[in-house]
Amino acid sequence: MGFSYAPTAAVQTGAERATLVKRTYGLVFLSILVTMAGAAFAFTQQGLMESVARHPFIGILCVFAPLIMAQRSAREFPKNIVLTFIFAFVEGVYIAPFLYIAERSAPGVITQAGALTFAAFGVLTLYALVSRRDFSAWGSFLIVGVFVLIAASILNMFIGGAAGSMWISAIGVMIFAGLLVFDTWRIVRSGAYTQDDYVLATVAIYLDLLNMFMFLVNLLGNRRR
């Protein structure tokens, strides 16, 4: 998970907003493809997947390093694009062991979770676009929910079980669905970003989708088992 700094200026015109949306969602799409490439590469490298599984904290550091650098260089093209793609590729490598185990335990679960994530992305984005609601109040509530979710996930690792994991996954899907609506609203309605802040906007949407997908994989896998 990552956090973006608040841009210093707001989008001023419809043309600038359209440019921001085009750049953001184009980069989101490419970042997802790069993540898929990273996971596919890891699937062919058994030793790499075993190392990632054995050293998760080192893996987290490897994921967050390019993410933080991308956010700090968010307006420095093409450095911002390169760092975003490095982050997305390393993220794919990092989640590969989880996806590998999930697919072996419940064949087809990755495809199902991907389809559901794509469908939810379309529906929730459309809702954020057409709704006249002000979603600004959702932000702090959902961020608190994310921290509670992290704490519950860590606790469940030590004293929980399959039922607890299913509940946490279901709540995780709902929280990141809400964050997807909130972050989409920030991009297209609130004027929180300038047209040059597309990397920050991309990271927000990308992380919402990735976390929703991961929780869906876990939820669907647990239901089958």
C-alpha positions in Angstrom: 0.0 0.0 0.0 1.2 3.5 -0.7 0.3 7.1 0.1 0.5 10.0 -2.2 1.4 13.6 -1.2 -1.3 16.2 -1.8 -0.7 18.1 -5.1 0.1 21.8 -4.8 -2.5 22.9 -7.3 -5.8 21.8 -8.6 -6.9 20.9 -12.1 -8.3 24.1 -13.6 -9.9 23.2 -16.9 -11.9 20.4 -18.5 -9.1 19.9 -21.0 -6.5 19.4 -18.1 -8.8 17.0 -16.3 -9.3 15.0 -19.5 -5.5 14.9 -20.0 -5.1 13.7 -16.4 -7.7 10.9 -16.8 -6.2 9.8 -20.1 -2.7 9.6 -18.7 -3.8 8.0 -15.5 -5.9 5.2 -16.8 -3.5 4.5 -19.7 -0.7 4.1 -17.1 -2.9 2.0 -14.8 -3.6 -0.4 -17.7 0.1 -0.6 -18.7 1.1 -1.1 -15.0 -1.3 -4.0 -14.7 0.3 -5.6 -17.7 3.8 -5.1 -16.3 2.6 -6.7 -13.0 1.3 -9.7 -14.9 4.6 -9.9 -16.7 6.4 -9.8 -13.3 4.3 -12.6 -11.9 4.7 -14.7 -15.1 8.5 -14.3 -15.0 8.5 -15.4 -11.3 6.4 -18.5 -12.2 9.3 -19.6 -14.4 11.9 -19.0 -11.6 11.2 -21.5 -8.8 14.2 -20.4 -6.8 13.1 -16.7 -7.0 9.6 -17.6 -5.8 11.0 -19.6 -2.9 13.3 -16.7 -1.9 10.4 -14.3 -2.0 8.3 -16.7 0.1 11.1 -17.2 2.7 11.9 -13.5 3.0 8.6 -11.6 2.8 10.0 -8.5 4.7 12.9 -8.1 2.2 10.3 -8.5 -0.5 8.2 -5.7 0.9 11.3 -3.4 1.0 12.0 -4.2 -2.6 8.4 -3.3 -3.5 8.3 0.0 -1.5 11.6 1.3 -2.6 10.6 2.0 -6.2 7.1 3.0 -5.1 8.5 5.8 -2.8 11.0 6.9 -5.5 8.2 7.0 -8.1 6.1 9.2 -5.8 8.9 11.5 -5.0 9.7 11.9 -8.8 6.1 12.0 -9.8 6.5 14.9 -12.2 9.9 14.0 -13.6 9.2 12.4 -16.9 10.4 9.8 -18.0 11.9 8.9 -14.6 8.4 8.7 -13.1 7.2 6.2 -15.7 10.3 4.0 -15.4 10.0 3.9 -11.6 6.3 3.1 -11.8 7.0 0.2 -14.1 9.8 -1.1 -11.9 7.4 -1.0 -8.9 4.7 -2.8 -10.9 7.1 -5.5 -12.1 8.5 -6.1 -8.6 5.0 -6.2 -7.2 4.2 -9.0 -9.7 7.2 -10.9 -8.5 6.3 -10.4 -4.9 2.7 -11.7 -5.2 3.7 -14.6 -7.5 4.1 -17.2 -4.6 0.7 -16.4 -3.2 -0.9 -16.6 -6.7 0.9 -19.9 -7.4 -0.3 -21.5 -4.2 -3.8 -20.2 -4.7 -4.0 -21.5 -8.2 -2.8 -24.9 -7.2 -5.3 -25.1 -4.3 -8.2 -23.8 -6.4 -7.6 -24.0 -10.1 -9.1 -21.1 -12.0 -9.3 -18.8 -9.0 -7.0 -16.2 -10.5 -9.0 -15.9 -13.7 -12.2 -15.6 -11.7 -10.8 -13.0 -9.3 -9.4 -11.1 -12.3 -12.7 -11.0 -14.1 -14.5 -9.9 -10.9 -11.9 -7.2 -10.3 -12.3 -5.9 -13.9 -16.1 -5.9 -13.6 -16.0 -4.1 -10.2 -13.6 -1.6 -11.7 -16.0 -0.8 -14.5 -19.1 -0.5 -12.3 -17.4 1.5 -9.5 -15.7 3.9 -11.8 -18.9 4.5 -13.7 -20.7 5.1 -10.3 -18.0 7.7 -9.3 -18.3 9.4 -12.7 -22.1 9.7 -12.8 -22.8 10.2 -9.1 -23.3 13.8 -7.9 -22.3 12.8 -4.3 -19.4 14.4 -2.5 -17.2 11.4 -1.4 -14.6 13.5 0.5 -15.8 12.2 3.8 -15.0 8.6 2.8 -11.2 9.1 2.8 -10.4 9.2 6.5 -13.0 6.5 7.3 -11.6 4.1 4.7 -7.9 4.8 5.6 -8.7 3.9 9.2 -10.4 0.8 7.8 -7.2 -0.2 6.0 -5.1 0.0 9.2 -7.7 -2.0 11.1 -7.7 -4.5 8.3 -3.9 -4.8 8.4 -4.0 -5.3 12.2 -6.7 -8.0 11.9 -4.8 -9.8 9.1 -1.7 -10.0 11.3 -3.7 -11.2 14.3 -5.4 -13.8 12.2 -2.0 -15.2 11.1 -1.3 -16.2 14.7 -4.7 -17.0 16.3 -7.2 -17.2 13.4 -8.3 -19.7 10.9 -10.0 -20.1 7.5 -13.3 -18.5 8.7 -11.4 -15.4 10.0 -9.5 -15.2 6.7 -12.7 -15.3 4.7 -14.3 -12.5 6.8 -11.1 -10.4 6.5 -11.0 -10.9 2.8 -14.7 -10.0 2.3 -14.2 -6.8 4.4 -11.0 -6.1 2.4 -12.9 -6.3 -0.9 -15.4 -3.8 0.4 -12.8 -1.4 1.8 -10.9 -1.2 -1.4 -14.0 -1.0 -3.5 -14.8 2.1 -1.4 -11.3 3.5 -1.9 -11.6 2.9 -5.7 -14.7 5.1 -5.7 -13.1 7.7 -3.5 -9.8 7.8 -5.5 -11.8 8.0 -8.8 -13.8 10.9 -7.5 -10.6 12.7 -6.4 -9.3 12.3 -10.0 -12.4 13.3 -11.9 -14.4 15.5 -9.6 -12.4 17.0 -6.7 -9.6 18.8 -8.5 -7.1 17.2 -6.2 -4.6 16.5 -9.0 -3.0 18.5 -11.8 -2.5 17.0 -15.2 1.1 16.4 -14.2 0.2 14.3 -11.2 -0.9 11.3 -13.2 1.7 9.0 -11.5 0.2 9.8 -8.1 -3.3 9.2 -9.4 -2.1 5.9 -11.1 -0.6 4.6 -7.9 -3.8 5.2 -6.0 -6.0 3.4 -8.5 -3.5 0.6 -9.1 -3.2 -0.2 -5.4 -7.0 -0.2 -5.0 -7.3 -2.7 -7.9 -4.4 -4.9 -6.8 -5.6 -5.2 -3.2 -9.1 -5.8 -4.3 -7.9 -8.6 -6.6 -5.7 -10.2 -3.9 -8.6 -10.2 -1.4 -10.9 -11.7 -4.0 -8.3 -14.5 -4.7 -8.2 -15.3 -1.0 -12.0 -15.1 -0.6 -12.8 -17.3 -3.6 -10.0 -19.8 -2.7 -11.2 -20.2 0.8 -14.8 -20.6 -0.3 -13.8 -23.5 -2.6 -11.8 -25.2 0.0 
